[in-house]
Amino acid sequence: MNLLKMNSIRLRLIVILSFIALVIWGVTSALNWHYVRQEVNNMFDIQQYLLAKRLSSSYCNRFCMNSSASVI
């Protein structure tokens, strides 16, 4: 019951600083998660674009398209 009254300035200070630290940690975690998610999405988009570009300019692609057309 004594803890609920929070008469001690030390206890109030610990509770307030812990709450502030928790809020700051949550905000920075959310911001970092958003930034990393954007960076990963951009990286995958670039890799997908480069793979499509490499496949479209490869000799194997032309060979496979010509051979499949002659089979049909």
N, C-alpha and C positions, 0 to 999 in steps of 0.2 A: 504494500500500500504506500510505502514511503517513496518508491520509485515513481509513482504516478503523480505525486505532487511536484516533483522536480524543483525542490528548494535550492539544491546545490548548483552553483554557477558552473562548476566543473562538469556536471552531468548535462546541463543545458548546452554548454559549449561543445561537448563531445557529440551530442545528438544533432545539433545544428550543423557542425562541420562534417559529420558523416553524411547527412542528407545532402549538403552542398556537393561533397565529393561524388556521391552517387549520381546526382543530376548531371554534373560535369562529365563523368565517365559515360553516362548514357548518351548524352548529346554528341560527344566526340566519337563514340562507337558508331552511332547512326550516320554521322557525316562521313567517317572513314569507310563504312560499308557501302554507302552510296557512291563514293569516289572510286573504290576498287571495282564495284560492279560495272560502272561506266567504262573503266579502263579495260576490264576483261572482255566486255562486249565489243569494244572497239578493236581489240586485238583479234578476237575471233572473226569479226567482219573483214578485217584486213587479210587475215590468213585465208579465209574463204574466197575473197576476191583474187588473191594471188594464185590459189590453186585453180580456180576457174580460168584465169588468164593462161596459166601454164598448160592446162588441158586443152584449151581451145587452140593453142599454137603448137601443140605437139604433133609430131609426125605419126605417132601411133593412132591418134584420133582420126586423122585423114585415112590411114590405112584401114582401120576398123570400119569406118563409114563406107569406104569403097568395097570392101570385101562383103559386108552384109548386104549391100545393094545388089551385088552380082549373084548372091546365093538365092535371093528371092526372085 
